[in-house]
């Protein structure tokens, strides 16, 4: 079976560790580590990639998300920070510095601006999830998990989904007042291959990057795997919805050093929320 996706930038445009990605309100695609770690790249169209900005010395980002305030937030896994970036002037500031974090990996942002950050401990095969209030106060929201990696909220914000990479499963938590998390039952578990990034469409279906499998799994809110989308590369790391109608998926692919893209039936939940910022 031929891959359903196509290359969106040339192979090798990005080094190992290509991650992110996030679509800005103006439609541009942002991806971490353009040509070298510690940078952000911008893709303004197919095969149109360039340098957006250089992060402060010592910072290397992984997950990127736009907040309802219009700022871009980045998980700085090297500096134990959450960075806040103003794309209007290119300024980068430390929004939260938390030395107790192993390495903030991926982010998802609630409608009120509260941020959830995954925090894997790769050496011990464990992880946790942090919650950062809109005022910038950080606390552990869920602990004693597997290697937490990708995470995303349901379209209505009631549920948080967290991928445990090594354990190959996705947990679901109920979101309470003040960002509190309850539950954490296993929604779905895969027999092989690691899990990485997650995103939800407007119907609550999860798109899951399966690192090593070379595919994106589409999982219903019930936990049923509805279909898979084959990629050209075997090592997808993360993904996001974009395009003119929110129905184009962009996938960062490790080892190939590029972004692949394919069309999806329904727009992304994050993409719809961003339209208010245009």
CORHUVEN-V169496 format. One record per helix or strand of 2 or more residues. SS is the DSSP state (h for helix, s for strand). FROM is the first residue (numbers start at 1). LEN is the number of residues. If there is no record, write none. Layout:
SS_FROM_LEN + SS_FROM_LEN
This chain:
s_6_2 + s_14_10 + s_29_6 + s_39_7 + s_48_7 + s_61_6 + s_72_5 + s_81_6 + s_91_7 + s_104_6 + s_115_7 + s_126_7 + s_138_8 + s_148_6 + s_159_6 + s_169_7 + h_177_3 + s_181_9 + s_194_8 + s_206_6 + s_215_5 + s_225_6 + s_236_7 + s_248_6 + s_258_6 + h_269_9
